[in-house]
Amino acid sequence: MIDLYNLAAKDYEDLRAQYVSRIPHFTGRWNDFNYSDPGSTLVELLSWIGDTLLYRTNRIPPETYMNFMRLAAGA
């Protein structure tokens, strides 16, 4: 059986913290991370979407992964 990574281990707060910590890597001009900033709203939206996708992906049964691997291998 394939050992699957627990995708639900990261939640909204973890994703948001990770996204905010990566902002200085891309730009040094954005340094105001208060909640009224439109950029912070986008980060929160992406964190929420990421949390929802990780939760739903983690709910896929292992049999589905096995069937997909069989299909991808041409079996």
All heavy atoms as a GROMACS GRO file, in nm:
protein
  617
    1MET      N    1   0.084  -0.118   0.000
    1MET     CA    2   0.000   0.000   0.000
    1MET      C    3   0.088   0.124   0.000
    1MET      O    4   0.195   0.126   0.059
    1MET     CB    5  -0.090  -0.004   0.123
    1MET     CG    6  -0.201   0.093   0.120
    1MET     SD    7  -0.317   0.045  -0.007
    1MET     CE    8  -0.457   0.133   0.039
    2ILE      N    9   0.042   0.227  -0.061
    2ILE     CA   10   0.116   0.352  -0.069
    2ILE      C   11   0.094   0.433   0.058
    2ILE      O   12  -0.020   0.452   0.101
    2ILE     CB   13   0.069   0.434  -0.191
    2ILE    CG1   14   0.095   0.357  -0.320
    2ILE    CG2   15   0.137   0.570  -0.194
    2ILE    CD1   16   0.038   0.426  -0.443
    3ASP      N   17   0.203   0.480   0.121
    3ASP     CA   18   0.190   0.568   0.236
    3ASP      C   19   0.165   0.709   0.184
    3ASP      O   20   0.246   0.765   0.111
    3ASP     CB   21   0.317   0.566   0.321
    3ASP     CG   22   0.336   0.433   0.390
    3ASP    OD1   23   0.235   0.369   0.421
    3ASP    OD2   24   0.452   0.395   0.414
    4LEU      N   25   0.052   0.765   0.223
    4LEU     CA   26   0.014   0.898   0.175
    4LEU      C   27   0.042   1.001   0.283
    4LEU      O   28   0.022   0.978   0.401
    4LEU     CB   29  -0.135   0.900   0.139
    4LEU     CG   30  -0.177   0.803   0.030
    4LEU    CD1   31  -0.328   0.807   0.013
    4LEU    CD2   32  -0.108   0.837  -0.100
    5TYR      N   33   0.088   1.117   0.239
    5TYR     CA   34   0.114   1.228   0.329
    5TYR      C   35  -0.018   1.284   0.380
    5TYR      O   36  -0.113   1.299   0.302
    5TYR     CB   37   0.194   1.336   0.254
    5TYR     CG   38   0.225   1.458   0.335
    5TYR    CD1   39   0.321   1.452   0.434
    5TYR    CD2   40   0.159   1.577   0.313
    5TYR    CE1   41   0.352   1.563   0.509
    5TYR    CE2   42   0.188   1.689   0.387
    5TYR     CZ   43   0.285   1.682   0.486
    5TYR     OH   44   0.313   1.792   0.560
    6ASN      N   45  -0.026   1.314   0.508
    6ASN     CA   46  -0.148   1.371   0.564
    6ASN      C   47  -0.157   1.518   0.525
    6ASN      O   48  -0.094   1.604   0.585
    6ASN     CB   49  -0.149   1.356   0.716
    6ASN     CG   50  -0.278   1.403   0.778
    6ASN    OD1   51  -0.373   1.434   0.707
    6ASN    ND2   52  -0.281   1.408   0.908
    7LEU      N   53  -0.238   1.546   0.424
    7LEU     CA   54  -0.249   1.681   0.372
    7LEU      C   55  -0.325   1.773   0.465
    7LEU      O   56  -0.312   1.895   0.457
    7LEU     CB   57  -0.317   1.679   0.235
    7LEU     CG   58  -0.240   1.605   0.127
    7LEU    CD1   59  -0.325   1.593   0.001
    7LEU    CD2   60  -0.110   1.676   0.095
    8ALA      N   61  -0.404   1.718   0.556
    8ALA     CA   62  -0.480   1.801   0.648
    8ALA      C   63  -0.396   1.846   0.767
    8ALA      O   64  -0.446   1.910   0.858
    8ALA     CB   65  -0.603   1.727   0.696
    9ALA      N   66  -0.265   1.814   0.766
    9ALA     CA   67  -0.179   1.855   0.876
    9ALA      C   68  -0.161   2.006   0.879
    9ALA      O   69  -0.137   2.064   0.984
    9ALA     CB   70  -0.043   1.785   0.867
   10LYS      N   71  -0.171   2.070   0.764
   10LYS     CA   72  -0.162   2.215   0.758
   10LYS      C   73  -0.302   2.274   0.759
   10LYS      O   74  -0.389   2.228   0.687
   10LYS     CB   75  -0.089   2.261   0.633
   10LYS     CG   76   0.058   2.233   0.636
   10LYS     CD   77   0.127   2.310   0.528
   10LYS     CE   78   0.275   2.288   0.535
   10LYS     NZ   79   0.344   2.393   0.601
   11ASP      N   80  -0.321   2.375   0.841
   11ASP     CA   81  -0.451   2.439   0.844
   11ASP      C   82  -0.437   2.584   0.795
   11ASP      O   83  -0.332   2.625   0.747
   11ASP     CB   84  -0.513   2.433   0.983
   11ASP     CG   85  -0.429   2.503   1.088
   11ASP    OD1   86  -0.317   2.548   1.057
   11ASP    OD2   87  -0.477   2.515   1.203
   12TYR      N   88  -0.545   2.657   0.806
   12TYR     CA   89  -0.551   2.794   0.756
   12TYR      C   90  -0.439   2.881   0.815
   12TYR      O   91  -0.370   2.952   0.743
   12TYR     CB   92  -0.689   2.854   0.788
   12TYR     CG   93  -0.698   3.002   0.766
   12TYR    CD1   94  -0.718   3.053   0.640
   12TYR    CD2   95  -0.685   3.091   0.872
   12TYR    CE1   96  -0.727   3.190   0.619
   12TYR    CE2   97  -0.693   3.226   0.854
   12TYR     CZ   98  -0.714   3.275   0.726
   12TYR     OH   99  -0.720   3.409   0.706
   13GLU      N  100  -0.423   2.874   0.947
   13GLU     CA  101  -0.322   2.958   1.013
   13GLU      C  102  -0.180   2.923   0.968
   13GLU      O  103  -0.096   3.011   0.948
   13GLU     CB  104  -0.334   2.947   1.165
   13GLU     CG  105  -0.461   3.008   1.220
   13GLU     CD  106  -0.468   3.159   1.195
   13GLU    OE1  107  -0.363   3.225   1.194
   13GLU    OE2  108  -0.580   3.208   1.176
   14ASP      N  109  -0.151   2.794   0.952
   14ASP     CA  110  -0.019   2.752   0.905
   14ASP      C  111   0.008   2.803   0.764
   14ASP      O  112   0.117   2.851   0.734
   14ASP     CB  113  -0.007   2.599   0.907
   14ASP     CG  114  -0.008   2.543   1.047
   14ASP    OD1  115   0.028   2.615   1.141
   14ASP    OD2  116  -0.048   2.425   1.061
   15LEU      N  117  -0.092   2.789   0.677
   15LEU     CA  118  -0.075   2.836   0.539
   15LEU      C  119  -0.056   2.987   0.534
   15LEU      O  120   0.031   3.038   0.464
   15LEU     CB  121  -0.196   2.795   0.454
   15LEU     CG  122  -0.210   2.646   0.426
   15LEU    CD1  123  -0.343   2.619   0.359
   15LEU    CD2  124  -0.096   2.597   0.340
   16ARG      N  125  -0.137   3.060   0.611
   16ARG     CA  126  -0.126   3.206   0.612
   16ARG      C  127   0.012   3.250   0.662
   16ARG      O  128   0.074   3.337   0.603
   16ARG     CB  129  -0.236   3.268   0.698
   16ARG     CG  130  -0.234   3.419   0.693
   16ARG     CD  131  -0.342   3.479   0.782
   16ARG     NE  132  -0.344   3.622   0.770
   16ARG     CZ  133  -0.255   3.705   0.825
   16ARG    NH1  134  -0.157   3.656   0.898
   16ARG    NH2  135  -0.263   3.834   0.808
   17ALA      N  136   0.058   3.188   0.769
   17ALA     CA  137   0.191   3.223   0.822
   17ALA      C  138   0.300   3.192   0.720
   17ALA      O  139   0.395   3.269   0.704
   17ALA     CB  140   0.215   3.148   0.952
   18GLN      N  141   0.287   3.082   0.651
   18GLN     CA  142   0.386   3.045   0.550
   18GLN      C  143   0.384   3.144   0.434
   18GLN      O  144   0.490   3.187   0.386
   18GLN     CB  145   0.358   2.904   0.498
   18GLN     CG  146   0.458   2.855   0.399
   18GLN     CD  147   0.427   2.713   0.353
   18GLN    OE1  148   0.326   2.654   0.389
   18GLN    NE2  149   0.513   2.660   0.270
   19TYR      N  150   0.266   3.184   0.388
   19TYR     CA  151   0.256   3.280   0.278
   19TYR      C  152   0.313   3.416   0.318
   19TYR      O  153   0.387   3.477   0.241
   19TYR     CB  154   0.111   3.297   0.233
   19TYR     CG  155   0.048   3.173   0.173
   19TYR    CD1  156  -0.088   3.157   0.171
   19TYR    CD2  157   0.126   3.071   0.118
   19TYR    CE1  158  -0.147   3.044   0.116
   19TYR    CE2  159   0.069   2.959   0.064
   19TYR     CZ  160  -0.068   2.946   0.063
   19TYR     OH  161  -0.125   2.834   0.008
   20VAL      N  162   0.279   3.462   0.437
   20VAL     CA  163   0.328   3.594   0.482
   20VAL      C  164   0.480   3.591   0.499
   20VAL      O  165   0.549   3.688   0.466
   20VAL     CB  166   0.257   3.637   0.612
   20VAL    CG1  167   0.324   3.757   0.674
   20VAL    CG2  168   0.111   3.666   0.584
   21SER      N  169   0.534   3.480   0.547
   21SER     CA  170   0.680   3.473   0.564
   21SER      C  171   0.754   3.470   0.430
   21SER      O  172   0.872   3.506   0.424
   21SER     CB  173   0.717   3.350   0.647
   21SER     OG  174   0.695   3.231   0.572
   22ARG      N  175   0.686   3.428   0.322
   22ARG     CA  176   0.750   3.422   0.191
   22ARG      C  177   0.741   3.553   0.113
   22ARG      O  178   0.808   3.570   0.012
   22ARG     CB  179   0.686   3.311   0.107
   22ARG     CG  180   0.706   3.173   0.162
   22ARG     CD  181   0.846   3.125   0.150
   22ARG     NE  182   0.877   3.109   0.008
   22ARG     CZ  183   0.999   3.095  -0.039
   22ARG    NH1  184   1.101   3.095   0.041
   22ARG    NH2  185   1.020   3.083  -0.167
   23ILE      N  186   0.659   3.648   0.158
   23ILE     CA  187   0.642   3.774   0.085
   23ILE      C  188   0.774   3.850   0.068
   23ILE      O  189   0.804   3.896  -0.042
   23ILE     CB  190   0.534   3.861   0.153
   23ILE    CG1  191   0.398   3.798   0.133
   23ILE    CG2  192   0.535   4.003   0.097
   23ILE    CD1  193   0.287   3.863   0.212
   24PRO      N  194   0.858   3.865   0.171
   24PRO     CA  195   0.984   3.938   0.151
   24PRO      C  196   1.077   3.874   0.048
   24PRO      O  197   1.162   3.942  -0.008
   24PRO     CB  198   1.049   3.937   0.290
   24PRO     CG  199   0.937   3.919   0.384
   24PRO     CD  200   0.837   3.832   0.312
   25HIS      N  201   1.059   3.746   0.021
   25HIS     CA  202   1.140   3.679  -0.080
   25HIS      C  203   1.109   3.735  -0.219
   25HIS      O  204   1.196   3.743  -0.306
   25HIS     CB  205   1.114   3.528  -0.077
   25HIS     CG  206   1.181   3.452  -0.186
   25HIS    ND1  207   1.317   3.430  -0.186
   25HIS    CD2  208   1.132   3.394  -0.298
   25HIS    CE1  209   1.348   3.361  -0.296
   25HIS    NE2  210   1.238   3.338  -0.365
   26PHE      N  211   0.984   3.775  -0.240
   26PHE     CA  212   0.942   3.823  -0.371
   26PHE      C  213   0.946   3.975  -0.384
   26PHE      O  214   0.968   4.028  -0.493
   26PHE     CB  215   0.801   3.773  -0.403
   26PHE     CG  216   0.794   3.624  -0.416
   26PHE    CD1  217   0.742   3.547  -0.313
   26PHE    CD2  218   0.844   3.560  -0.528
   26PHE    CE1  219   0.737   3.410  -0.323
   26PHE    CE2  220   0.839   3.423  -0.540
   26PHE     CZ  221   0.786   3.348  -0.437
   27THR      N  222   0.922   4.045  -0.274
   27THR     CA  223   0.925   4.192  -0.280
   27THR      C  224   0.960   4.248  -0.143
   27THR      O  225   0.917   4.195  -0.041
   27THR     CB  226   0.791   4.250  -0.328
   27THR    OG1  227   0.803   4.392  -0.334
   27THR    CG2  228   0.677   4.215  -0.235
   28GLY      N  229   1.039   4.351  -0.142
   28GLY     CA  230   1.074   4.417  -0.017
   28GLY      C  231   0.988   4.541   0.006
   28GLY      O  232   0.999   4.606   0.110
   29ARG      N  233   0.903   4.572  -0.090
   29ARG     CA  234   0.824   4.695  -0.082
   29ARG      C  235   0.697   4.679   0.000
   29ARG      O  236   0.640   4.776   0.046
   29ARG     CB  237   0.788   4.742  -0.222
   29ARG     CG  238   0.912   4.783  -0.301
   29ARG     CD  239   0.884   4.815  -0.443
   29ARG     NE  240   0.770   4.905  -0.455
   29ARG     CZ  241   0.707   4.927  -0.568
   29ARG    NH1  242   0.747   4.868  -0.680
   29ARG    NH2  243   0.604   5.008  -0.573
   30TRP      N  244   0.651   4.556   0.017
   30TRP     CA  245   0.529   4.535   0.095
   30TRP      C  246   0.567   4.495   0.236
   30TRP      O  247   0.614   4.385   0.262
   30TRP     CB  248   0.444   4.426   0.031
   30TRP     CG  249   0.312   4.405   0.098
   30TRP    CD1  250   0.242   4.495   0.173
   30TRP    CD2  251   0.232   4.287   0.096
   30TRP    NE1  252   0.126   4.442   0.217
   30TRP    CE2  253   0.117   4.313   0.170
   30TRP    CE3  254   0.248   4.163   0.037
   30TRP    CZ2  255   0.017   4.219   0.189
   30TRP    CZ3  256   0.149   4.069   0.055
   30TRP    CH2  257   0.035   4.098   0.129
   31ASN      N  258   0.549   4.586   0.329
   31ASN     CA  259   0.586   4.559   0.467
   31ASN      C  260   0.472   4.591   0.564
   31ASN      O  261   0.491   4.589   0.684
   31ASN     CB  262   0.711   4.634   0.506
   31ASN     CG  263   0.698   4.783   0.482
   31ASN    OD1  264   0.590   4.832   0.457
   31ASN    ND2  265   0.810   4.853   0.487
   32ASP      N  266   0.354   4.624   0.513
   32ASP     CA  267   0.239   4.654   0.597
   32ASP      C  268   0.143   4.536   0.591
   32ASP      O  269   0.070   4.520   0.494
   32ASP     CB  270   0.172   4.783   0.547
   32ASP     CG  271   0.059   4.826   0.638
   32ASP    OD1  272   0.057   4.785   0.755
   32ASP    OD2  273  -0.026   4.902   0.590
   33PHE      N  274   0.143   4.453   0.695
   33PHE     CA  275   0.064   4.330   0.693
   33PHE      C  276  -0.062   4.340   0.778
   33PHE      O  277  -0.109   4.243   0.831
   33PHE     CB  278   0.148   4.212   0.743
   33PHE     CG  279   0.270   4.187   0.661
   33PHE    CD1  280   0.395   4.195   0.718
   33PHE    CD2  281   0.261   4.157   0.527
   33PHE    CE1  282   0.508   4.172   0.643
   33PHE    CE2  283   0.374   4.132   0.451
   33PHE     CZ  284   0.498   4.141   0.510
   34ASN      N  285  -0.120   4.460   0.790
   34ASN     CA  286  -0.242   4.470   0.870
   34ASN      C  287  -0.361   4.415   0.793
   34ASN      O  288  -0.356   4.398   0.672
   34ASN     CB  289  -0.267   4.615   0.917
   34ASN     CG  290  -0.286   4.710   0.801
   34ASN    OD1  291  -0.318   4.668   0.690
   34ASN    ND2  292  -0.266   4.836   0.826
   35TYR      N  293  -0.469   4.388   0.864
   35TYR     CA  294  -0.583   4.319   0.804
   35TYR      C  295  -0.661   4.405   0.706
   35TYR      O  296  -0.739   4.353   0.628
   35TYR     CB  297  -0.676   4.266   0.914
   35TYR     CG  298  -0.615   4.150   0.988
   35TYR    CD1  299  -0.565   4.166   1.117
   35TYR    CD2  300  -0.607   4.025   0.928
   35TYR    CE1  301  -0.509   4.058   1.184
   35TYR    CE2  302  -0.552   3.918   0.995
   35TYR     CZ  303  -0.503   3.935   1.123
   35TYR     OH  304  -0.448   3.830   1.188
   36SER      N  305  -0.643   4.537   0.709
   36SER     CA  306  -0.718   4.622   0.617
   36SER      C  307  -0.651   4.634   0.481
   36SER      O  308  -0.709   4.688   0.387
   36SER     CB  309  -0.734   4.762   0.678
   36SER     OG  310  -0.607   4.823   0.693
   37ASP      N  311  -0.532   4.581   0.467
   37ASP     CA  312  -0.458   4.588   0.340
   37ASP      C  313  -0.519   4.488   0.241
   37ASP      O  314  -0.544   4.373   0.275
   37ASP     CB  315  -0.311   4.556   0.366
   37ASP     CG  316  -0.225   4.574   0.244
   37ASP    OD1  317  -0.260   4.657   0.159
   37ASP    OD2  318  -0.123   4.505   0.234
   38PRO      N  319  -0.544   4.531   0.116
   38PRO     CA  320  -0.599   4.438   0.016
   38PRO      C  321  -0.509   4.317  -0.009
   38PRO      O  322  -0.558   4.207  -0.036
   38PRO     CB  323  -0.613   4.523  -0.110
   38PRO     CG  324  -0.618   4.662  -0.062
   38PRO     CD  325  -0.536   4.666   0.063
   39GLY      N  326  -0.379   4.335   0.001
   39GLY     CA  327  -0.288   4.222  -0.017
   39GLY      C  328  -0.305   4.118   0.091
   39GLY      O  329  -0.300   3.997   0.064
   40SER      N  330  -0.330   4.163   0.214
   40SER     CA  331  -0.355   4.069   0.323
   40SER      C  332  -0.486   3.993   0.301
   40SER      O  333  -0.496   3.875   0.334
   40SER     CB  334  -0.361   4.143   0.457
   40SER     OG  335  -0.235   4.195   0.490
   41THR      N  336  -0.583   4.062   0.243
   41THR     CA  337  -0.710   3.996   0.211
   41THR      C  338  -0.687   3.886   0.108
   41THR      O  339  -0.743   3.776   0.120
   41THR     CB  340  -0.811   4.098   0.158
   41THR    OG1  341  -0.828   4.201   0.255
   41THR    CG2  342  -0.944   4.033   0.129
   42LEU      N  343  -0.602   3.912   0.009
   42LEU     CA  344  -0.572   3.809  -0.091
   42LEU      C  345  -0.497   3.692  -0.028
   42LEU      O  346  -0.522   3.575  -0.062
   42LEU     CB  347  -0.490   3.869  -0.205
   42LEU     CG  348  -0.567   3.961  -0.298
   42LEU    CD1  349  -0.472   4.024  -0.401
   42LEU    CD2  350  -0.678   3.887  -0.368
   43VAL      N  351  -0.403   3.721   0.062
   43VAL     CA  352  -0.331   3.614   0.130
   43VAL      C  353  -0.429   3.529   0.212
   43VAL      O  354  -0.420   3.406   0.212
   43VAL     CB  355  -0.219   3.672   0.220
   43VAL    CG1  356  -0.164   3.568   0.314
   43VAL    CG2  357  -0.109   3.730   0.135
   44GLU      N  358  -0.523   3.593   0.280
   44GLU     CA  359  -0.622   3.518   0.357
   44GLU      C  360  -0.712   3.435   0.266
   44GLU      O  361  -0.745   3.320   0.298
   44GLU     CB  362  -0.706   3.614   0.440
   44GLU     CG  363  -0.629   3.674   0.554
   44GLU     CD  364  -0.712   3.769   0.637
   44GLU    OE1  365  -0.835   3.774   0.616
   44GLU    OE2  366  -0.654   3.836   0.721
   45LEU      N  367  -0.750   3.490   0.153
   45LEU     CA  368  -0.832   3.416   0.058
   45LEU      C  369  -0.758   3.293   0.005
   45LEU      O  370  -0.813   3.183   0.000
   45LEU     CB  371  -0.874   3.505  -0.059
   45LEU     CG  372  -0.955   3.439  -0.170
   45LEU    CD1  373  -1.089   3.392  -0.115
   45LEU    CD2  374  -0.974   3.535  -0.285
   46LEU      N  375  -0.632   3.311  -0.032
   46LEU     CA  376  -0.554   3.198  -0.082
   46LEU      C  377  -0.531   3.094   0.028
   46LEU      O  378  -0.529   2.973   0.000
   46LEU     CB  379  -0.421   3.247  -0.138
   46LEU     CG  380  -0.432   3.328  -0.267
   46LEU    CD1  381  -0.296   3.385  -0.305
   46LEU    CD2  382  -0.487   3.243  -0.380
   47SER      N  383  -0.516   3.138   0.151
   47SER     CA  384  -0.500   3.044   0.262
   47SER      C  385  -0.627   2.963   0.283
   47SER      O  386  -0.621   2.843   0.307
   47SER     CB  387  -0.466   3.120   0.391
   47SER     OG  388  -0.348   3.192   0.377
   48TRP      N  389  -0.741   3.029   0.273
   48TRP     CA  390  -0.869   2.960   0.289
   48TRP      C  391  -0.890   2.859   0.177
   48TRP      O  392  -0.931   2.745   0.200
   48TRP     CB  393  -0.983   3.061   0.292
   48TRP     CG  394  -1.117   2.996   0.300
   48TRP    CD1  395  -1.174   2.939   0.409
   48TRP    CD2  396  -1.209   2.979   0.192
   48TRP    NE1  397  -1.298   2.889   0.376
   48TRP    CE2  398  -1.321   2.911   0.242
   48TRP    CE3  399  -1.206   3.016   0.057
   48TRP    CZ2  400  -1.430   2.879   0.164
   48TRP    CZ3  401  -1.315   2.983  -0.021
   48TRP    CH2  402  -1.426   2.916   0.033
   49ILE      N  403  -0.860   2.900   0.053
   49ILE     CA  404  -0.875   2.808  -0.061
   49ILE      C  405  -0.779   2.690  -0.046
   49ILE      O  406  -0.817   2.574  -0.069
   49ILE     CB  407  -0.851   2.882  -0.194
   49ILE    CG1  408  -0.965   2.980  -0.220
   49ILE    CG2  409  -0.837   2.784  -0.309
   49ILE    CD1  410  -0.940   3.073  -0.337
   50GLY      N  411  -0.655   2.718  -0.006
   50GLY     CA  412  -0.558   2.610   0.014
   50GLY      C  413  -0.601   2.514   0.122
   50GLY      O  414  -0.589   2.392   0.108
   51ASP      N  415  -0.653   2.567   0.232
   51ASP     CA  416  -0.701   2.483   0.341
   51ASP      C  417  -0.815   2.394   0.295
   51ASP      O  418  -0.819   2.275   0.324
   51ASP     CB  419  -0.745   2.571   0.458
   51ASP     CG  420  -0.790   2.492   0.578
   51ASP    OD1  421  -0.732   2.386   0.605
   51ASP    OD2  422  -0.884   2.537   0.647
   52THR      N  423  -0.908   2.450   0.219
   52THR     CA  424  -1.021   2.374   0.168
   52THR      C  425  -0.976   2.265   0.071
   52THR      O  426  -1.022   2.150   0.078
   52THR     CB  427  -1.121   2.468   0.097
   52THR    OG1  428  -1.161   2.569   0.190
   52THR    CG2  429  -1.243   2.393   0.049
   53LEU      N  430  -0.883   2.298  -0.018
   53LEU     CA  431  -0.834   2.199  -0.114
   53LEU      C  432  -0.757   2.087  -0.046
   53LEU      O  433  -0.772   1.969  -0.081
   53LEU     CB  434  -0.746   2.266  -0.219
   53LEU     CG  435  -0.818   2.352  -0.322
   53LEU    CD1  436  -0.716   2.425  -0.409
   53LEU    CD2  437  -0.910   2.268  -0.406
   54LEU      N  438  -0.674   2.121   0.054
   54LEU     CA  439  -0.600   2.018   0.126
   54LEU      C  440  -0.694   1.926   0.202
   54LEU      O  441  -0.676   1.804   0.205
   54LEU     CB  442  -0.499   2.082   0.220
   54LEU     CG  443  -0.378   2.146   0.155
   54LEU    CD1  444  -0.294   2.218   0.259
   54LEU    CD2  445  -0.296   2.044   0.080
   55TYR      N  446  -0.797   1.983   0.263
   55TYR     CA  447  -0.894   1.901   0.336
   55TYR      C  448  -0.966   1.805   0.242
   55TYR      O  449  -0.976   1.685   0.269
   55TYR     CB  450  -0.995   1.990   0.408
   55TYR     CG  451  -1.108   1.911   0.470
   55TYR    CD1  452  -1.088   1.843   0.589
   55TYR    CD2  453  -1.232   1.904   0.408
   55TYR    CE1  454  -1.190   1.769   0.646
   55TYR    CE2  455  -1.335   1.831   0.464
   55TYR     CZ  456  -1.313   1.764   0.583
   55TYR     OH  457  -1.414   1.691   0.638
   56ARG      N  458  -1.013   1.857   0.130
   56ARG     CA  459  -1.088   1.772   0.036
   56ARG      C  460  -0.999   1.667  -0.029
   56ARG      O  461  -1.042   1.555  -0.052
   56ARG     CB  462  -1.155   1.857  -0.069
   56ARG     CG  463  -1.270   1.937  -0.012
   56ARG     CD  464  -1.341   2.015  -0.115
   56ARG     NE  465  -1.449   2.091  -0.054
   56ARG     CZ  466  -1.546   2.144  -0.122
   56ARG    NH1  467  -1.552   2.132  -0.253
   56ARG    NH2  468  -1.640   2.212  -0.060
   57THR      N  469  -0.874   1.704  -0.059
   57THR     CA  470  -0.782   1.607  -0.119
   57THR      C  471  -0.750   1.496  -0.020
   57THR      O  472  -0.737   1.380  -0.058
   57THR     CB  473  -0.654   1.678  -0.165
   57THR    OG1  474  -0.688   1.781  -0.257
   57THR    CG2  475  -0.558   1.581  -0.231
   58ASN      N  476  -0.741   1.531   0.107
   58ASN     CA  477  -0.710   1.431   0.209
   58ASN      C  478  -0.828   1.336   0.232
   58ASN      O  479  -0.810   1.229   0.287
   58ASN     CB  480  -0.672   1.499   0.340
   58ASN     CG  481  -0.592   1.408   0.430
   58ASN    OD1  482  -0.505   1.337   0.385
   58ASN    ND2  483  -0.623   1.412   0.559
   59ARG      N  484  -0.946   1.372   0.188
   59ARG     CA  485  -1.064   1.288   0.205
   59ARG      C  486  -1.081   1.185   0.092
   59ARG      O  487  -1.170   1.103   0.097
   59ARG     CB  488  -1.191   1.374   0.212
   59ARG     CG  489  -1.191   1.479   0.322
   59ARG     CD  490  -1.194   1.421   0.458
   59ARG     NE  491  -1.318   1.350   0.478
   59ARG     CZ  492  -1.344   1.273   0.580
   59ARG    NH1  493  -1.254   1.256   0.674
   59ARG    NH2  494  -1.457   1.211   0.591
   60ILE      N  495  -0.995   1.190  -0.009
   60ILE     CA  496  -1.003   1.093  -0.120
   60ILE      C  497  -0.956   0.957  -0.068
   60ILE      O  498  -0.847   0.946  -0.012
   60ILE     CB  499  -0.917   1.139  -0.239
   60ILE    CG1  500  -0.970   1.271  -0.294
   60ILE    CG2  501  -0.914   1.032  -0.347
   60ILE    CD1  502  -0.882   1.333  -0.400
   61PRO      N  503  -1.034   0.852  -0.088
   61PRO     CA  504  -0.995   0.720  -0.037
   61PRO      C  505  -0.871   0.666  -0.108
   61PRO      O  506  -0.847   0.696  -0.226
   61PRO     CB  507  -1.116   0.631  -0.069
   61PRO     CG  508  -1.222   0.719  -0.120
   61PRO     CD  509  -1.164   0.852  -0.152
   62PRO      N  510  -0.791   0.587  -0.038
   62PRO     CA  511  -0.669   0.529  -0.098
   62PRO      C  512  -0.698   0.444  -0.222
   62PRO      O  513  -0.614   0.435  -0.311
   62PRO     CB  514  -0.609   0.443   0.014
   62PRO     CG  515  -0.665   0.500   0.140
   62PRO     CD  516  -0.800   0.555   0.105
   63GLU      N  517  -0.815   0.383  -0.229
   63GLU     CA  518  -0.849   0.301  -0.346
   63GLU      C  519  -0.854   0.387  -0.473
   63GLU      O  520  -0.819   0.341  -0.581
   63GLU     CB  521  -0.985   0.232  -0.327
   63GLU     CG  522  -0.988   0.131  -0.216
   63GLU     CD  523  -1.010   0.194  -0.080
   63GLU    OE1  524  -1.067   0.305  -0.072
   63GLU    OE2  525  -0.968   0.133   0.019
   64THR      N  526  -0.894   0.511  -0.458
   64THR     CA  527  -0.899   0.601  -0.572
   64THR      C  528  -0.758   0.630  -0.624
   64THR      O  529  -0.735   0.635  -0.744
   64THR     CB  530  -0.970   0.732  -0.534
   64THR    OG1  531  -1.100   0.700  -0.485
   64THR    CG2  532  -0.983   0.825  -0.653
   65TYR      N  533  -0.663   0.649  -0.531
   65TYR     CA  534  -0.523   0.668  -0.572
   65TYR      C  535  -0.471   0.545  -0.647
   65TYR      O  536  -0.402   0.558  -0.748
   65TYR     CB  537  -0.434   0.696  -0.451
   65TYR     CG  538  -0.449   0.835  -0.395
   65TYR    CD1  539  -0.511   0.856  -0.273
   65TYR    CD2  540  -0.399   0.945  -0.464
   65TYR    CE1  541  -0.523   0.983  -0.222
   65TYR    CE2  542  -0.412   1.073  -0.412
   65TYR     CZ  543  -0.474   1.092  -0.292
   65TYR     OH  544  -0.487   1.217  -0.241
   66MET      N  545  -0.504   0.427  -0.595
   66MET     CA  546  -0.457   0.305  -0.659
   66MET      C  547  -0.518   0.290  -0.799
   66MET      O  548  -0.449   0.254  -0.894
   66MET     CB  549  -0.491   0.182  -0.573
   66MET     CG  550  -0.419   0.180  -0.440
   66MET     SD  551  -0.240   0.184  -0.456
   66MET     CE  552  -0.210   0.027  -0.529
   67ASN      N  553  -0.645   0.322  -0.813
   67ASN     CA  554  -0.709   0.313  -0.944
   67ASN      C  555  -0.649   0.413  -1.040
   67ASN      O  556  -0.630   0.386  -1.159
   67ASN     CB  557  -0.860   0.334  -0.932
   67ASN     CG  558  -0.928   0.219  -0.866
   67ASN    OD1  559  -0.879   0.106  -0.869
   67ASN    ND2  560  -1.042   0.244  -0.804
   68PHE      N  561  -0.616   0.533  -0.990
   68PHE     CA  562  -0.553   0.634  -1.076
   68PHE      C  563  -0.415   0.587  -1.120
   68PHE      O  564  -0.378   0.605  -1.236
   68PHE     CB  565  -0.543   0.767  -1.002
   68PHE     CG  566  -0.469   0.870  -1.081
   68PHE    CD1  567  -0.528   0.932  -1.189
   68PHE    CD2  568  -0.338   0.904  -1.049
   68PHE    CE1  569  -0.459   1.026  -1.263
   68PHE    CE2  570  -0.268   0.998  -1.122
   68PHE     CZ  571  -0.330   1.060  -1.230
   69MET      N  572  -0.338   0.527  -1.030
   69MET     CA  573  -0.206   0.478  -1.066
   69MET      C  574  -0.215   0.366  -1.169
   69MET      O  575  -0.135   0.359  -1.262
   69MET     CB  576  -0.130   0.429  -0.940
   69MET     CG  577  -0.101   0.542  -0.843
   69MET     SD  578  -0.011   0.676  -0.918
   69MET     CE  579   0.154   0.618  -0.896
   70ARG      N  580  -0.314   0.279  -1.156
   70ARG     CA  581  -0.335   0.174  -1.256
   70ARG      C  582  -0.370   0.234  -1.392
   70ARG      O  583  -0.320   0.191  -1.495
   70ARG     CB  584  -0.445   0.080  -1.210
   70ARG     CG  585  -0.405  -0.012  -1.100
   70ARG     CD  586  -0.514  -0.117  -1.071
   70ARG     NE  587  -0.486  -0.180  -0.945
   70ARG     CZ  588  -0.552  -0.158  -0.834
   70ARG    NH1  589  -0.654  -0.074  -0.831
   70ARG    NH2  590  -0.519  -0.220  -0.721
   71LEU      N  591  -0.455   0.336  -1.390
   71LEU     CA  592  -0.494   0.403  -1.513
   71LEU      C  593  -0.374   0.474  -1.576
   71LEU      O  594  -0.353   0.466  -1.698
   71LEU     CB  595  -0.605   0.503  -1.484
   71LEU     CG  596  -0.658   0.584  -1.602
   71LEU    CD1  597  -0.725   0.490  -1.703
   71LEU    CD2  598  -0.755   0.690  -1.556
   72ALA      N  599  -0.293   0.539  -1.494
   72ALA     CA  600  -0.176   0.611  -1.547
   72ALA      C  601  -0.072   0.513  -1.602
   72ALA      O  602  -0.001   0.546  -1.699
   72ALA     CB  603  -0.115   0.697  -1.437
   73ALA      N  604  -0.063   0.395  -1.542
   73ALA     CA  605   0.035   0.296  -1.587
   73ALA      C  606  -0.015   0.219  -1.709
   73ALA      O  607   0.060   0.144  -1.771
   73ALA     CB  608   0.068   0.199  -1.474
   74GLY      N  609  -0.143   0.234  -1.742
   74GLY     CA  610  -0.197   0.165  -1.858
   74GLY      C  611  -0.242   0.025  -1.829
   74GLY      O  612  -0.260  -0.056  -1.920
   75ALA      N  613  -0.258  -0.008  -1.702
   75ALA     CA  614  -0.300  -0.143  -1.666
   75ALA      C  615  -0.450  -0.160  -1.676
   75ALA      O  616  -0.526  -0.070  -1.661
   75ALA     CB  617  -0.254  -0.176  -1.523
   0.00000   0.00000   0.00000
